[in-house]
Amino acid sequence: MGIPTTLFYALVVFSLIWEISQAIHPPYGKVKIVKGKCKYKNRLVADGASLRFENPCQSWTCDVRSRSFAILPCGIIANPMNCPVFKGTGPYPSCCYEVNCTGTDQSEDTWFYNK
């Protein structure tokens, strides 16, 4: 395996680790507090409240006491049987991608050996 291929695989592995870490530990950041609410991107979010959006497909949660703000995106989905994937509709989490394996052979052989 050559150096470019090795670097490519290293980048892929790093990207996957980063994506998984973001799914396990959501990104938090300091936020401006205005009248007991978090202000982010010109929107006010009440303390302890969450705003759910469809575009971008995220949930925003405010914690005034710790002066932090959580942005939760969709997580990574597993699709070992290569079933059709579709984007949901509606506010988070309904807008996240989903796997539809209806009518697909879901036997153990398919899962582990992927015939």
C-alpha positions, 0 to 999 in steps of 0.5 A: 500500500502506497503513502497516498493510500495510507494517508487516505485511509488514515483520513477516513478513520479520523473522520469516522472517529470524529463523527462518532465522538460528536454523536456520543458527546454533543457539541457544547459551547458558551453562549450569550445570555439575554434576559435569562435565555440563551441567544444563538444565531439571533434566536432566543431559547428559554432555559432548559428548553429545546428548539427542534428544526427540520433544516438544519435537522438539529435540536438546540438546548439552552442551560443558563446556569452553566452558560452552555448551549447544546446542538444535537444533530442526527446520529450515524445510522448502521445499514449492514444489509444495504437497505434503502435509506431515506430522509425523514420529514418534520422537525428533529429527530423526524428529519433524520435519515432512516433505513427501511429494510421492509421486505429484506431478508433479515436472517443471521446469514445476511447480517454476518455474511452479507451474501 
